[in-house]
Every structure is written in C-alpha cells, then in structure tokens.
C-alpha cells in the first residue's frame, strides 16, 4: 500500500503517518517482530524522516512497537495474558459506555443508529468477509454514542491495542455473524434507551469475544503440540 502526501502541513503529515502505520500494524501487514525502518518508510510515503520518527515514538508509547537493541524499532508481540486483561477492562468500560449512551440518547444519534442497524441487517445476508470493514465502525459509533470524549479516547486506545489479537476469535466458525448480531441487538437497545438491556448485551458480547479468542489460542496451542510429537 503506497501513499504520498505533500508536506505543506507538518501537523497533518505527522497525523497521517501515525494513522497509516498504525493501520498497517492493526491489519497485520506488519507482523510482530517486523522491523520498521525510518528511511524506508519515509521513502515509501515520500516525506521526510521526522514525521515517521515521531509516529514511531507515539506508537511505542502506546505499546504497538518497541525499540530492540541492535535491531531498531520492531512491531510488538502482545501476549495472551495482556489480551485477556484488556478484555476484562473492556467488559467494565464498554458496559459503562453502553449505559451512558442509552441515558444520553438524542434524535440525531438515534438516526445514526437506525441507519447502521439497517446496514448491518443487510450485511447479515452477505459473506462473512464483509464483516471486518464494519467492525471498527460499529465500535466507533457505539463508543461515540456515550458522549464522553475521555471514555471514547480510552476505549479507542484499548480496542486498537488488541484489534489484531481479538480478530483471531473470528476464526471460530460462525463467530463473525454471531458478533454482528450481538452488535445489532446492542444498538437496538441503545436507540430505544433501554440502559439495563444495553449493559447486559454488551457484557455478553465482550465475554463471547474473549471466549472466542481463548478458544482460538487453545486450538493453536494444540496444533503446535501435535506438530512436536
């Protein structure tokens, strides 16, 4: 994926570089252990090395990359325990977001949710491949509906941090569509201002996502153990 930007706005270039690199990491184009070389990235994007350096520093502060002696900057490998810990934290924070969203629901947000619900119901009839592009948008809308900028910022950071690992759970047959249906039901409860129902459904969704991830890891471990026999 090649992109070029004009360096007419340094702040904009910094943000673009950061978002671009983070997206490549989240989508798995850069995998754990891969080196991120300033010079190569700057040439690829046709920008100076300064925005790249600042983007890498920002990504390192968030745990997406780390600096390894004699190797440079590499993509971090998030441990199984870290992912499970984040799921546990999300269980509390996303339930809070659901409660606030239901309590603070207004007509404009209801219209947004109605449109998204309609889109997702159409998506249910399509291939599971279409789900990935919608997942981040669904979470963005749900968290934004809480109308709490600080909570939105925290949730965005946590969901981004485990995005790649959490997606492993979708390898479980049927989990993508199950998750899609869970999101639809959560959105319906929110737009109807049913706070308790939204909280309950969100908690179930996070728990199911965590179980799917653990299931994938356990099967992967079994496969590796069989390969050693």
RODO-2510 file (C-alpha; in nm, 4 decimals, decimal comma):
residues 229
     n   res          X          Y          Z
     1     x     0,0000     0,0000     0,0000
     2     x     0,1832     0,3110    -0,1230
     3     x     0,0741     0,6596    -0,0247
     4     x     0,2241     1,0025    -0,0895
     5     x     0,1394     1,3290     0,0806
     6     x     0,2575     1,6830     0,0225
     7     x     0,4440     1,8256     0,3183
     8     x     0,2517     2,1511     0,3204
     9     x     0,1112     2,0921     0,6662
    10     x     0,3533     1,9280     0,9091
    11     x     0,0916     1,8590     1,1759
    12     x    -0,1311     1,6897     0,9188
    13     x     0,1624     1,4856     0,7864
    14     x     0,2509     1,3696     1,1376
    15     x    -0,1052     1,2541     1,1985
    16     x    -0,1291     1,0858     0,8575
    17     x     0,1981     0,8989     0,9146
    18     x     0,0849     0,7833     1,2578
    19     x    -0,2560     0,6642     1,1387
    20     x    -0,1090     0,4975     0,8305
    21     x     0,1495     0,2977     1,0262
    22     x    -0,0972     0,2039     1,2976
    23     x    -0,3450     0,0773     1,0383
    24     x    -0,0774    -0,1392     0,8745
    25     x     0,0044    -0,2908     1,2137
    26     x    -0,3609    -0,3431     1,3103
    27     x    -0,4431    -0,5078     0,9786
    28     x    -0,1424    -0,7386     1,0050
    29     x     0,0574    -0,6070     0,7107
    30     x     0,3385    -0,5530     0,9607
    31     x     0,3545    -0,8540     1,1908
    32     x     0,5081    -0,8951     1,5403
    33     x     0,8863    -0,8817     1,5106
    34     x     0,8904    -0,6983     1,1758
    35     x     1,1350    -0,4074     1,1596
    36     x     1,0080    -0,0574     1,0843
    37     x     1,2921     0,1374     0,9231
    38     x     1,2560     0,5167     0,9180
    39     x     1,4442     0,5620     0,5917
    40     x     1,2361     0,3047     0,4026
    41     x     0,9049     0,4312     0,5391
    42     x     0,9921     0,7921     0,4575
    43     x     1,0822     0,6958     0,1012
    44     x     0,7646     0,4905     0,0658
    45     x     0,5463     0,7826     0,1736
    46     x     0,7620     1,0471     0,0022
    47     x     0,8006     1,2507     0,3214
    48     x     1,0910     1,3377     0,5495
    49     x     1,2015     1,1073     0,8306
    50     x     1,0888     1,3465     1,1068
    51     x     0,7129     1,2650     1,0862
    52     x     0,7991     0,8946     1,0662
    53     x     1,0227     0,9179     1,3739
    54     x     0,7505     1,0998     1,5680
    55     x     0,4860     0,8489     1,4560
    56     x     0,7042     0,5581     1,5711
    57     x     0,7669     0,7273     1,9047
    58     x     0,3918     0,7710     1,9517
    59     x     0,3247     0,4098     1,8548
    60     x     0,5906     0,2944     2,1005
    61     x     0,4312     0,4939     2,3827
    62     x     0,1061     0,3068     2,3099
    63     x     0,2705    -0,0349     2,3014
    64     x     0,2325    -0,1070     1,9284
    65     x     0,6080    -0,1090     1,8646
    66     x     0,9236    -0,1346     2,0740
    67     x     1,2907    -0,0499     2,0322
    68     x     1,5217    -0,3518     2,0390
    69     x     1,8994    -0,3087     2,0822
    70     x     2,0977    -0,3661     1,7575
    71     x     1,7714    -0,4203     1,5694
    72     x     1,5825    -0,0935     1,5928
    73     x     1,2074    -0,0464     1,6021
    74     x     1,0006    -0,3644     1,5679
    75     x     0,6295    -0,4431     1,5929
    76     x     0,5388    -0,5595     1,9437
    77     x     0,4113    -0,9063     2,0202
    78     x     0,1121    -0,8722     2,2534
    79     x     0,0927    -1,1620     2,4974
    80     x    -0,2128    -1,3803     2,5586
    81     x    -0,2369    -1,2553     2,9180
    82     x    -0,2308    -0,8919     2,8021
    83     x    -0,5164    -0,9520     2,5582
    84     x    -0,7279    -1,1256     2,8233
    85     x    -0,6544    -0,8442     3,0690
    86     x    -0,7712    -0,5842     2,8165
    87     x    -1,0896    -0,7843     2,7525
    88     x    -1,1547    -0,7752     3,1280
    89     x    -1,1071    -0,3975     3,1365
    90     x    -1,3254    -0,3518     2,8280
    91     x    -1,6006    -0,5510     2,9965
    92     x    -1,6343    -0,2728     3,2536
    93     x    -1,5685     0,0301     3,0340
    94     x    -1,7836    -0,0704     2,7369
    95     x    -2,0704    -0,1587     2,9702
    96     x    -2,0342     0,1930     3,1158
    97     x    -2,0304     0,3382     2,7637
    98     x    -2,3492     0,1490     2,6795
    99     x    -2,5204     0,2795     2,9939
   100     x    -2,4209     0,6404     2,9201
   101     x    -2,5212     0,6088     2,5546
   102     x    -2,8709     0,4908     2,6477
   103     x    -2,9084     0,7643     2,9081
   104     x    -2,7828     1,0394     2,6759
   105     x    -2,9580     0,9226     2,3613
   106     x    -3,0877     1,2000     2,1327
   107     x    -3,2676     1,2079     1,7987
   108     x    -2,9524     1,2619     1,5947
   109     x    -2,7791     0,9596     1,7478
   110     x    -3,0957     0,7524     1,7097
   111     x    -3,0938     0,8287     1,3365
   112     x    -2,7276     0,7251     1,3119
   113     x    -2,8022     0,4004     1,4926
   114     x    -3,1097     0,3314     1,2776
   115     x    -2,9008     0,3732     0,9619
   116     x    -2,6249     0,1492     1,0943
   117     x    -2,8732    -0,1170     1,2110
   118     x    -3,0261    -0,1231     0,8627
   119     x    -2,6806    -0,1585     0,7034
   120     x    -2,5822    -0,4375     0,9407
   121     x    -2,9029    -0,6310     0,8834
   122     x    -2,8289    -0,6217     0,5101
   123     x    -2,4738    -0,7311     0,5860
   124     x    -2,6017    -1,0390     0,7702
   125     x    -2,7101    -1,1886     0,4392
   126     x    -2,3673    -1,1404     0,2812
   127     x    -2,0381    -1,3238     0,3131
   128     x    -1,8535    -1,3005     0,6439
   129     x    -1,5692    -1,1322     0,4540
   130     x    -1,7671    -0,8054     0,4592
   131     x    -1,7723    -0,8023     0,8379
   132     x    -1,4144    -0,6903     0,9021
   133     x    -1,4558    -0,3499     0,7381
   134     x    -1,7622    -0,2783     0,9517
   135     x    -1,6308    -0,3898     1,2897
   136     x    -1,4249    -0,0809     1,3706
   137     x    -1,7065     0,1462     1,2505
   138     x    -1,9563    -0,0313     1,4753
   139     x    -1,7375     0,0102     1,7822
   140     x    -1,6671     0,3729     1,6929
   141     x    -2,0389     0,4543     1,6736
   142     x    -2,1226     0,2665     1,9932
   143     x    -1,8474     0,4357     2,1943
   144     x    -1,9163     0,7779     2,0442
   145     x    -2,2815     0,7489     2,1453
   146     x    -2,1787     0,7698     2,5126
   147     x    -2,0868     1,1357     2,4509
   148     x    -1,7865     1,1123     2,6808
   149     x    -1,4692     1,2251     2,4993
   150     x    -1,2352     1,0881     2,7649
   151     x    -1,4080     0,7484     2,7759
   152     x    -1,4069     0,7397     2,3948
   153     x    -1,0319     0,8075     2,3930
   154     x    -0,9604     0,5305     2,6456
   155     x    -1,1809     0,2763     2,4664
   156     x    -1,0316     0,3593     2,1263
   157     x    -0,6826     0,3012     2,2616
   158     x    -0,7730    -0,0322     2,4207
   159     x    -0,9657    -0,1701     2,1238
   160     x    -0,6883    -0,0659     1,8855
   161     x    -0,4296    -0,2295     2,1104
   162     x    -0,5887    -0,5754     2,0888
   163     x    -0,7541    -0,5378     1,7464
   164     x    -0,5270    -0,7840     1,5699
   165     x    -0,5406    -1,0376     1,8547
   166     x    -0,9153    -1,0038     1,9075
   167     x    -0,9730    -1,0743     1,5381
   168     x    -0,8262    -1,4198     1,5950
   169     x    -1,1518    -1,5070     1,7679
   170     x    -1,3327    -1,4659     1,4363
   171     x    -1,1550    -1,7783     1,3128
   172     x    -1,4103    -1,9697     1,5194
   173     x    -1,6779    -2,0795     1,2684
   174     x    -1,9837    -1,8547     1,2849
   175     x    -1,8315    -1,6079     1,5342
   176     x    -1,8293    -1,3171     1,2878
   177     x    -2,2029    -1,3376     1,2228
   178     x    -2,2731    -1,4039     1,5899
   179     x    -2,0793    -1,0880     1,6778
   180     x    -2,2646    -0,8942     1,4084
   181     x    -2,5994    -0,9985     1,5557
   182     x    -2,4782    -0,9021     1,9038
   183     x    -2,3896    -0,5525     1,7788
   184     x    -2,7308    -0,5147     1,6147
   185     x    -2,9114    -0,6076     1,9369
   186     x    -2,6937    -0,3697     2,1404
   187     x    -2,7688    -0,0845     1,9000
   188     x    -3,1424    -0,1564     1,9150
   189     x    -3,1357    -0,1406     2,2949
   190     x    -2,9399     0,1859     2,2866
   191     x    -3,1660     0,3631     2,0381
   192     x    -3,4661     0,2588     2,2497
   193     x    -3,2935     0,3973     2,5624
   194     x    -3,3003     0,0588     2,7332
   195     x    -2,9945     0,1123     2,9522
   196     x    -3,0077    -0,2115     3,1539
   197     x    -3,0606    -0,4253     2,8452
   198     x    -2,7775    -0,2484     2,6604
   199     x    -2,5436    -0,3050     2,9559
   200     x    -2,6370    -0,6732     2,9736
   201     x    -2,5950    -0,7300     2,5987
   202     x    -2,2599    -0,5501     2,5930
   203     x    -2,1280    -0,7603     2,8786
   204     x    -2,2343    -1,0802     2,6989
   205     x    -2,0711    -0,9588     2,3757
   206     x    -1,7341    -0,8900     2,5405
   207     x    -1,7443    -1,2242     2,7218
   208     x    -1,8229    -1,4088     2,3980
   209     x    -1,5393    -1,2270     2,2207
   210     x    -1,2964    -1,3223     2,4961
   211     x    -1,4086    -1,6859     2,4874
   212     x    -1,3663    -1,6973     2,1086
   213     x    -1,0124    -1,5597     2,1404
   214     x    -0,9199    -1,8104     2,4132
   215     x    -1,0707    -2,0916     2,2053
   216     x    -0,8562    -1,9924     1,9067
   217     x    -0,5388    -1,9768     2,1190
   218     x    -0,6086    -2,3170     2,2748
   219     x    -0,6619    -2,4784     1,9333
   220     x    -0,3451    -2,3125     1,8040
   221     x    -0,1532    -2,4476     2,1045
   222     x    -0,2928    -2,7981     2,0480
   223     x    -0,1901    -2,7832     1,6822
   224     x     0,1644    -2,6805     1,7734
   225     x     0,1921    -2,9549     2,0355
   226     x     0,0813    -3,2188     1,7848
   227     x     0,3446    -3,0916     1,5432
   228     x     0,6150    -3,1564     1,8036
   229     x     0,5095    -3,5199     1,8589
***
